[in-house]
Amino acid sequence: MSLKEQMLKAGLITEKQARQVDHRQKVQTKKQGHAVKETRARESREEAQRQQREKQQRDRELMERQNQKRAGEEQVLGQKARQLTRLEKAYREGVLANWEGSRRYYYNNDGRVDFLMVSDETARKLEAGQAAIVRGPGSSPHPTILNAAALLVLREEEPGRVVTYHGA
């Protein structure tokens, strides 16, 4: 037996009062149901907004990393372009003109002895460290002779191209 039924039987409340209590409980339950639905909807909206903010933050961070990477790549490409320009200029200005001649100049070329036919003046420059034998630009297999100033740039940028140098 419920409390309501016991109170009716004891005469403490009337049938009308019992119905009123039932009605108030239904109304209150209905209001709570709406409140619960509204609370859940609000929480759902807040969760969706939070997830959207997090996604936007992740997207911003990703975009920033991509921009930094792109800037780094552009910097490297710019630096390589400057190196190539510097190297080409030094090579163009440093190549000795008319170095060919009738004298054989022997040099070590990756473990084997090779020679170039050079002039007497060019041989003196090579022996004094004022010039050097280097591999040609690009994939050219032919050696050429650069003056010491151009050689400094070449040694800094592409040391593997220097074949023989008797200077410091």
C-alpha positions, 0 to 999 in steps of 0.5 A, a space after each residue: 500500500 502506498 503512502 497516499 492510499 494509507 493517508 486516504 484510508 486514515 482520513 488525513 487527506 481527501 480524494 481531491 487533495 490526492 489528485 492535486 498532489 498527483 497533478 503537481 507531481 506530473 507537472 513537476 516531472 514534465 518540467 524536469 523532463 523539459 529541463 533535462 532535454 534543454 540541459 542535454 541540448 545545451 551540453 551538446 551545443 557546448 560540446 560541439 562548439 568546444 570540438 569546433 574550437 579545438 579543430 580550428 586550433 589544430 588547423 591553425 597549428 597545422 597551417 603554421 607548421 606548413 608555412 614554417 616548412 614552406 618558408 624554410 624550403 624557400 630560404 634553402 632554395 634562395 640560399 642554393 640559388 645565391 650559392 650557384 650565382 656566387 659559384 658561377 660568377 667566381 668560376 666565370 671570372 676565375 678561369 685562367 685564359 690561355 692556360 694551354 701550352 706545350 708543357 706537361 703538368 702531372 697531377 693526382 686525379 682521384 688516385 691516378 696520375 693524369 697530366 694537362 698540357 699547360 703553358 710555362 706561366 700556368 705551371 709556375 702559378 700551379 706550383 706556387 699555389 696561385 692557381 688550381 686544377 678543378 673539375 669543370 662546371 656541371 657534369 663536365 669531365 674536362 678539368 680547367 684551371 682557376 685562379 686562387 681567388 675563385 678557388 676559395 669560393 669553389 672550395 667553400 661551395 663545392 670542395 669536391 670539384 678541386 682536383 689539385 691545389 698546392 696552396 694553403 
